[in-house]
Structure formats: C-alpha cells, structure tokens
Amino acid sequence: MNKWEQFPHSADIGIRGLGESKEIAFVMAAKALTSVVSDLELINPEIKIEINCEEPDDEYLFYDWLNGIIFEMDTKSMLFSEFEVIISENKLKGILKGEMLDQNKHHPRVEIKGATLTELKVKENNGQWIAQCVVDV
C-alpha cells in the first residue's frame, strides 16, 4: 500500500510516506510535504528539476531529500506535485515536477522552514517501508 499522510505534533507537522519500496516511501513523503503547503491537485507538473543527495544512512538521506525539496521550493518559488526517486549505494537522484507558485491559484497555507530530526525514521517492516519526520513550519 503506497500512501502519504500527516500526523499530529505539538508545534509543527509530521509527514509520513508509506510504500512497498524505500523509493516509493520517499516519494509519498514528498507528497505529504507539499500537501502541507497546498492541494497537490492544484499543482501542474510543468517544470522538472533534478536534485542529488548522498548520506551514509537512510535516515539522513531522507532528511536531505526533504530539505532539498524545501530548498527548491523556497529559492525558486515553486511547488511540486510529482516526484521520482532512485536510490543506490546511499546516493539519491530525485526528480521534482511542478510549477511556479501562484498565490491566487495555490492558496499556500504555511511556509515550511525545514525538515527536522524529530520523529525521523526510515525502516522496513514486513515488506512495507516507512519514511517520516516532523517539518518546521
């Protein structure tokens, strides 16, 4: 079962991706991240951006992945709705697809400052991967 969700946290927002592979869990978490800001269905995947991360373990790779997305959202004033992830030997190649932020179209709810180490977890259990953390808003 591949899905994304948010979970309650006292001051910020928890995001979680679930998938049949680590890559799918990372993609689902990216969707949860974007959905904190706007409705995914409002974001057209018109512009493609590639990001690359390398870390010694899955949790820090996930942390860098999310912060890479947040960096692109912030510096390019964009929102993303489609994601692709390839992970090999602690290296991640990610493709983000989205469009320029339009306040009137996207109605942004909050600004995400960054992913945090709070509740950070990437693990596999019985064929189901989970990737989660809390994001600072």
FIKOLZA-1660 file (N, C-alpha, C; in steps of 0.1 Angstrom, whole numbers, plus 5000, padded with zeros to 4 digits):
% residues 137
   i   px   py   pz ch aa at
   1 5009 4988 5000  A  M  N
   1 5000 5000 5000  A  M CA
   1 5009 5012 5000  A  M  C
   2 5008 5021 4990  A  N  N
   2 5015 5033 4989  A  N CA
   2 5006 5045 4992  A  N  C
   3 5010 5052 5002  A  K  N
   3 5002 5064 5006  A  K CA
   3 5011 5074 5013  A  K  C
   4 5005 5086 5015  A  W  N
   4 5012 5096 5023  A  W CA
   4 5002 5100 5033  A  W  C
   5 5007 5106 5044  A  E  N
   5 4998 5111 5055  A  E CA
   5 5006 5121 5063  A  E  C
   6 4998 5129 5071  A  Q  N
   6 5004 5138 5081  A  Q CA
   6 5000 5132 5095  A  Q  C
   7 5008 5135 5105  A  F  N
   7 5005 5131 5118  A  F CA
   7 5007 5143 5128  A  F  C
   8 4999 5142 5139  A  P  N
   8 5000 5154 5148  A  P CA
   8 5013 5155 5155  A  P  C
   9 5017 5167 5157  A  H  N
   9 5029 5170 5165  A  H CA
   9 5026 5183 5172  A  H  C
  10 5031 5185 5184  A  S  N
  10 5027 5196 5193  A  S CA
  10 5029 5210 5186  A  S  C
  11 5040 5213 5180  A  A  N
  11 5042 5226 5174  A  A CA
  11 5043 5226 5159  A  A  C
  12 5047 5216 5153  A  D  N
  12 5049 5215 5139  A  D CA
  12 5040 5205 5132  A  D  C
  13 5044 5200 5121  A  I  N
  13 5036 5190 5113  A  I CA
  13 5045 5178 5110  A  I  C
  14 5040 5166 5113  A  G  N
  14 5046 5154 5110  A  G CA
  14 5042 5149 5096  A  G  C
  15 5051 5144 5088  A  I  N
  15 5048 5138 5075  A  I CA
  15 5053 5124 5074  A  I  C
  16 5046 5116 5067  A  R  N
  16 5049 5102 5066  A  R CA
  16 5047 5097 5052  A  R  C
  17 5056 5089 5047  A  G  N
  17 5054 5082 5034  A  G CA
  17 5054 5067 5036  A  G  C
  18 5045 5060 5031  A  L  N
  18 5045 5045 5032  A  L CA
  18 5045 5039 5018  A  L  C
  19 5053 5029 5016  A  G  N
  19 5054 5023 5003  A  G CA
  19 5060 5009 5003  A  G  C
  20 5058 5002 4991  A  E  N
  20 5064 4989 4990  A  E CA
  20 5079 4989 4988  A  E  C
  21 5084 5000 4986  A  S  N
  21 5099 5002 4985  A  S CA
  21 5103 5014 4992  A  S  C
  22 5116 5015 4995  A  K  N
  22 5121 5028 5001  A  K CA
  22 5119 5040 4992  A  K  C
  23 5121 5038 4979  A  E  N
  23 5119 5049 4970  A  E CA
  23 5105 5054 4970  A  E  C
  24 5095 5045 4970  A  I  N
  24 5081 5049 4970  A  I CA
  24 5078 5056 4983  A  I  C
  25 5083 5051 4994  A  A  N
  25 5081 5058 5007  A  A CA
  25 5086 5072 5007  A  A  C
  26 5098 5074 5000  A  F  N
  26 5104 5088 4999  A  F CA
  26 5095 5096 4990  A  F  C
  27 5090 5091 4979  A  V  N
  27 5081 5098 4970  A  V CA
  27 5068 5102 4978  A  V  C
  28 5062 5093 4985  A  M  N
  28 5050 5095 4992  A  M CA
  28 5052 5106 5003  A  M  C
  29 5063 5106 5010  A  A  N
  29 5066 5116 5020  A  A CA
  29 5068 5130 5013  A  A  C
  30 5074 5130 5001  A  A  N
  30 5075 5143 4994  A  A CA
  30 5061 5149 4991  A  A  C
  31 5052 5140 4987  A  K  N
  31 5038 5144 4985  A  K CA
  31 5031 5150 4998  A  K  C
  32 5034 5143 5009  A  A  N
  32 5029 5147 5022  A  A CA
  32 5035 5161 5025  A  A  C
  33 5048 5163 5022  A  L  N
  33 5055 5176 5024  A  L CA
  33 5048 5187 5017  A  L  C
  34 5046 5185 5004  A  T  N
  34 5039 5195 4995  A  T CA
  34 5025 5198 5000  A  T  C
  35 5018 5188 5004  A  S  N
  35 5004 5189 5008  A  S CA
  35 5003 5198 5021  A  S  C
  36 5013 5199 5028  A  V  N
  36 5013 5208 5039  A  V CA
  36 5011 5223 5035  A  V  C
  37 5016 5226 5023  A  V  N
  37 5016 5239 5017  A  V CA
  37 5003 5242 5009  A  V  C
  38 5000 5232 5000  A  S  N
  38 4989 5234 4991  A  S CA
  38 4983 5221 4987  A  S  C
  39 4972 5221 4980  A  D  N
  39 4965 5209 4975  A  D CA
  39 4973 5204 4963  A  D  C
  40 4977 5192 4963  A  L  N
  40 4985 5186 4953  A  L CA
  40 4979 5187 4939  A  L  C
  41 4966 5186 4939  A  E  N
  41 4958 5186 4926  A  E CA
  41 4958 5200 4919  A  E  C
  42 4962 5210 4927  A  L  N
  42 4963 5224 4921  A  L CA
  42 4976 5226 4914  A  L  C
  43 4986 5217 4916  A  I  N
  43 5000 5219 4911  A  I CA
  43 5002 5212 4898  A  I  C
  44 5004 5219 4887  A  N  N
  44 5007 5212 4874  A  N CA
  44 5022 5208 4873  A  N  C
  45 5025 5196 4869  A  P  N
  45 5039 5192 4868  A  P CA
  45 5046 5196 4855  A  P  C
  46 5047 5209 4854  A  E  N
  46 5052 5215 4841  A  E CA
  46 5067 5217 4840  A  E  C
  47 5074 5219 4852  A  I  N
  47 5088 5222 4852  A  I CA
  47 5095 5210 4860  A  I  C
  48 5106 5206 4854  A  K  N
  48 5113 5194 4860  A  K CA
  48 5127 5199 4866  A  K  C
  49 5129 5195 4878  A  I  N
  49 5142 5199 4885  A  I CA
  49 5148 5186 4891  A  I  C
  50 5161 5184 4889  A  E  N
  50 5168 5173 4895  A  E CA
  50 5175 5177 4907  A  E  C
  51 5175 5168 4918  A  I  N
  51 5183 5171 4929  A  I CA
  51 5190 5158 4933  A  I  C
  52 5202 5159 4939  A  N  N
  52 5210 5147 4942  A  N CA
  52 5214 5149 4957  A  N  C
  53 5214 5137 4964  A  C  N
  53 5218 5137 4978  A  C CA
  53 5227 5125 4980  A  C  C
  54 5236 5126 4990  A  E  N
  54 5244 5114 4994  A  E CA
  54 5246 5115 5009  A  E  C
  55 5243 5104 5016  A  E  N
  55 5245 5103 5030  A  E CA
  55 5248 5089 5034  A  E  C
  56 5254 5087 5045  A  P  N
  56 5258 5073 5049  A  P CA
  56 5247 5064 5054  A  P  C
  57 5235 5070 5057  A  D  N
  57 5224 5061 5061  A  D CA
  57 5211 5066 5056  A  D  C
  58 5201 5058 5056  A  D  N
  58 5188 5061 5050  A  D CA
  58 5181 5073 5057  A  D  C
  59 5182 5074 5070  A  E  N
  59 5175 5085 5077  A  E CA
  59 5181 5099 5072  A  E  C
  60 5194 5100 5072  A  Y  N
  60 5200 5112 5068  A  Y CA
  60 5197 5115 5053  A  Y  C
  61 5197 5104 5045  A  L  N
  61 5194 5106 5031  A  L CA
  61 5180 5111 5029  A  L  C
  62 5170 5106 5037  A  F  N
  62 5156 5111 5037  A  F CA
  62 5156 5126 5041  A  F  C
  63 5163 5129 5052  A  Y  N
  63 5163 5142 5057  A  Y CA
  63 5169 5152 5046  A  Y  C
  64 5179 5148 5040  A  D  N
  64 5185 5157 5029  A  D CA
  64 5175 5158 5017  A  D  C
  65 5169 5147 5014  A  W  N
  65 5159 5147 5003  A  W CA
  65 5148 5157 5006  A  W  C
  66 5142 5157 5017  A  L  N
  66 5132 5167 5021  A  L CA
  66 5137 5181 5021  A  L  C
  67 5149 5183 5027  A  N  N
  67 5154 5196 5027  A  N CA
  67 5158 5201 5013  A  N  C
  68 5162 5192 5005  A  G  N
  68 5164 5196 4991  A  G CA
  68 5152 5201 4984  A  G  C
  69 5141 5194 4986  A  I  N
  69 5128 5199 4981  A  I CA
  69 5124 5212 4986  A  I  C
  70 5126 5214 4999  A  I  N
  70 5122 5227 5006  A  I CA
  70 5131 5238 5000  A  I  C
  71 5144 5235 4998  A  F  N
  71 5153 5245 4992  A  F CA
  71 5148 5249 4979  A  F  C
  72 5144 5240 4970  A  E  N
  72 5140 5243 4957  A  E CA
  72 5127 5251 4957  A  E  C
  73 5118 5247 4966  A  M  N
  73 5105 5254 4968  A  M CA
  73 5108 5269 4972  A  M  C
  74 5117 5271 4981  A  D  N
  74 5120 5284 4986  A  D CA
  74 5128 5293 4976  A  D  C
  75 5138 5287 4971  A  T  N
  75 5147 5296 4962  A  T CA
  75 5141 5298 4948  A  T  C
  76 5133 5289 4944  A  K  N
  76 5127 5291 4930  A  K CA
  76 5112 5295 4931  A  K  C
  77 5107 5297 4943  A  S  N
  77 5093 5300 4944  A  S CA
  77 5084 5290 4936  A  S  C
  78 5086 5277 4939  A  M  N
  78 5079 5267 4932  A  M CA
  78 5071 5258 4942  A  M  C
  79 5062 5250 4936  A  L  N
  79 5056 5239 4943  A  L CA
  79 5056 5227 4934  A  L  C
  80 5057 5215 4940  A  F  N
  80 5059 5203 4933  A  F CA
  80 5048 5193 4936  A  F  C
  81 5044 5185 4926  A  S  N
  81 5033 5176 4927  A  S CA
  81 5037 5162 4923  A  S  C
  82 5047 5160 4916  A  E  N
  82 5052 5147 4911  A  E CA
  82 5067 5145 4914  A  E  C
  83 5070 5133 4919  A  F  N
  83 5084 5130 4923  A  F CA
  83 5088 5117 4918  A  F  C
  84 5101 5116 4915  A  E  N
  84 5107 5103 4912  A  E CA
  84 5120 5102 4920  A  E  C
  85 5123 5090 4925  A  V  N
  85 5134 5087 4933  A  V CA
  85 5141 5074 4929  A  V  C
  86 5154 5075 4928  A  I  N
  86 5163 5064 4925  A  I CA
  86 5174 5064 4936  A  I  C
  87 5175 5053 4944  A  I  N
  87 5185 5052 4955  A  I CA
  87 5194 5041 4952  A  I  C
  88 5207 5044 4952  A  S  N
  88 5217 5033 4950  A  S CA
  88 5230 5037 4958  A  S  C
  89 5234 5028 4967  A  E  N
  89 5246 5030 4974  A  E CA
  89 5247 5043 4982  A  E  C
  90 5236 5046 4989  A  N  N
  90 5235 5058 4997  A  N CA
  90 5235 5071 4989  A  N  C
  91 5232 5070 4976  A  K  N
  91 5230 5082 4968  A  K CA
  91 5216 5082 4963  A  K  C
  92 5210 5094 4963  A  L  N
  92 5197 5096 4958  A  L CA
  92 5197 5105 4947  A  L  C
  93 5190 5101 4936  A  K  N
  93 5187 5110 4925  A  K CA
  93 5172 5112 4925  A  K  C
  94 5168 5125 4926  A  G  N
  94 5154 5128 4926  A  G CA
  94 5150 5138 4915  A  G  C
  95 5138 5135 4910  A  I  N
  95 5132 5144 4900  A  I CA
  95 5120 5151 4906  A  I  C
  96 5119 5164 4906  A  L  N
  96 5107 5171 4911  A  L CA
  96 5100 5177 4899  A  L  C
  97 5087 5176 4899  A  K  N
  97 5079 5182 4888  A  K CA
  97 5069 5191 4894  A  K  C
  98 5068 5204 4889  A  G  N
  98 5059 5213 4895  A  G CA
  98 5058 5226 4887  A  G  C
  99 5054 5236 4893  A  E  N
  99 5052 5249 4887  A  E CA
  99 5055 5260 4896  A  E  C
 100 5056 5272 4891  A  M  N
 100 5058 5284 4898  A  M CA
 100 5047 5287 4908  A  M  C
 101 5050 5291 4920  A  L  N
 101 5039 5294 4930  A  L CA
 101 5031 5306 4925  A  L  C
 102 5018 5304 4925  A  D  N
 102 5008 5314 4922  A  D CA
 102 4999 5315 4934  A  D  C
 103 5000 5326 4942  A  Q  N
 103 4992 5328 4954  A  Q CA
 103 4977 5326 4952  A  Q  C
 104 4972 5331 4941  A  N  N
 104 4958 5330 4938  A  N CA
 104 4953 5316 4935  A  N  C
 105 4962 5309 4928  A  K  N
 105 4958 5295 4924  A  K CA
 105 4961 5285 4935  A  K  C
 106 4972 5286 4942  A  H  N
 106 4976 5275 4951  A  H CA
 106 4972 5278 4966  A  H  C
 107 4969 5290 4969  A  H  N
 107 4964 5293 4983  A  H CA
 107 4973 5287 4993  A  H  C
 108 4986 5291 4993  A  P  N
 108 4995 5284 5003  A  P CA
 108 4991 5286 5017  A  P  C
 109 4991 5275 5025  A  R  N
 109 4986 5275 5039  A  R CA
 109 4997 5280 5049  A  R  C
 110 5009 5274 5047  A  V  N
 110 5020 5277 5056  A  V CA
 110 5033 5277 5047  A  V  C
 111 5044 5282 5054  A  E  N
 111 5057 5281 5048  A  E CA
 111 5065 5271 5056  A  E  C
 112 5071 5261 5049  A  I  N
 112 5079 5251 5056  A  I CA
 112 5094 5256 5057  A  I  C
 113 5099 5256 5069  A  K  N
 113 5112 5261 5071  A  K CA
 113 5123 5250 5069  A  K  C
 114 5119 5238 5072  A  G  N
 114 5128 5227 5071  A  G CA
 114 5124 5214 5077  A  G  C
 115 5130 5203 5072  A  A  N
 115 5128 5190 5079  A  A CA
 115 5136 5190 5091  A  A  C
 116 5131 5183 5101  A  T  N
 116 5139 5182 5114  A  T CA
 116 5142 5167 5117  A  T  C
 117 5150 5165 5127  A  L  N
 117 5154 5152 5131  A  L CA
 117 5143 5145 5140  A  L  C
 118 5134 5154 5144  A  T  N
 118 5123 5149 5153  A  T CA
 118 5115 5138 5146  A  T  C
 119 5113 5127 5153  A  E  N
 119 5105 5116 5148  A  E CA
 119 5110 5110 5135  A  E  C
 120 5123 5113 5132  A  L  N
 120 5129 5108 5119  A  L CA
 120 5131 5093 5120  A  L  C
 121 5125 5087 5109  A  K  N
 121 5126 5072 5108  A  K CA
 121 5124 5068 5094  A  K  C
 122 5133 5059 5090  A  V  N
 122 5132 5052 5077  A  V CA
 122 5134 5037 5080  A  V  C
 123 5124 5029 5078  A  K  N
 123 5126 5015 5081  A  K CA
 123 5116 5006 5073  A  K  C
 124 5120 4994 5072  A  E  N
 124 5111 4984 5065  A  E CA
 124 5106 4974 5075  A  E  C
 125 5093 4971 5074  A  N  N
 125 5087 4961 5083  A  N CA
 125 5077 4953 5075  A  N  C
 126 5080 4940 5073  A  N  N
 126 5072 4931 5066  A  N CA
 126 5068 4936 5052  A  N  C
 127 5078 4941 5045  A  G  N
 127 5076 4945 5031  A  G CA
 127 5070 4959 5029  A  G  C
 128 5068 4966 5040  A  Q  N
 128 5063 4979 5040  A  Q CA
 128 5073 4989 5045  A  Q  C
 129 5077 4999 5037  A  W  N
 129 5086 5009 5041  A  W CA
 129 5079 5021 5046  A  W  C
 130 5085 5027 5056  A  I  N
 130 5080 5040 5062  A  I CA
 130 5092 5050 5062  A  I  C
 131 5088 5062 5058  A  A  N
 131 5098 5073 5059  A  A CA
 131 5090 5085 5065  A  A  C
 132 5095 5090 5076  A  Q  N
 132 5088 5101 5083  A  Q CA
 132 5097 5110 5091  A  Q  C
 133 5092 5122 5093  A  C  N
 133 5098 5131 5102  A  C CA
 133 5089 5143 5105  A  C  C
 134 5093 5152 5113  A  V  N
 134 5085 5164 5116  A  V CA
 134 5091 5175 5108  A  V  C
 135 5083 5184 5102  A  V  N
 135 5088 5196 5095  A  V CA
 135 5084 5208 5103  A  V  C
 136 5094 5217 5103  A  D  N
 136 5092 5230 5110  A  D CA
 136 5084 5240 5101  A  D  C
 137 5073 5245 5105  A  V  N
 137 5065 5254 5098  A  V CA
 137 5065 5268 5105  A  V  C
% end
